[in-house]
Amino acid sequence: MSRLTLSIAVLFGLSLLVYLPTWMNETPQNANLQQENAHRPAYSAKNITTTLYDETGNIHHQVFARTMEHYDLLGFVTFTQPQYSIYAEQDQSPWKVSAEEGTLYNGNVIQLDKNVELTSDGPDEFIKSVKTEYIQLNLDTRQMVSDQPVTIQGIDYTIESNGLNANLRTKHYELIDHVQTTFAPKATVNN
């Protein structure tokens, strides 16, 4: 090995020894700072109402929340006491959805927890309300899924199930592990 090659190798080794501690210290600090920032909301709001429109200018859905926190690095938004108005079709009455907690993920999927209730005032709706402790709802497709006990209320009936897979737009409802249905038609009065 020549003296020139040996000198270059020694200088490279010394440079590496001098800068190695600096490189080792920078990476964990940046990683720790980024991890700390991920657990803090990028912004938060109180008593907020947001209305989203589709590409034709019709209301897609509307949400009110007592508090809202947006976590950019984690990719979700949390809500306290969210109240959604979801329009399955523009000419129909909206579904009202409320819960104690909600988390909106990228891809317009919201997960609602604790005292979840969906109600419809539409005169043509077969289902008037759905109550459960957990439901996941895709705001684009209007598909909702729950693996928790569900109580479905109609005009003359109550259905209990241990889960639900439904689409508000197509009005296709599938019970998972049906428990009980109670049918109680209203009595008609003859004149």
Buried (B, 14 or more C-beta within 10 A) or exposed (E): EEEEEEEEEEEEEEEEEEEEEEEEEEEEEEEEEEEEBEEEBEEBBEEBEEEEEEEEEEBBBBBBBBBBBBBEEBEBBBBBBBBBBBBBEEEBBBBBBBBBBBBBEEEBBBBBBEEBBBBBEBEEBEBBBBBBBBBBBBBEEBBBBBBBBBBBBBEEBBBBBBBBBBBBBEBEBEBEEEEEEEEEEEEEEEE
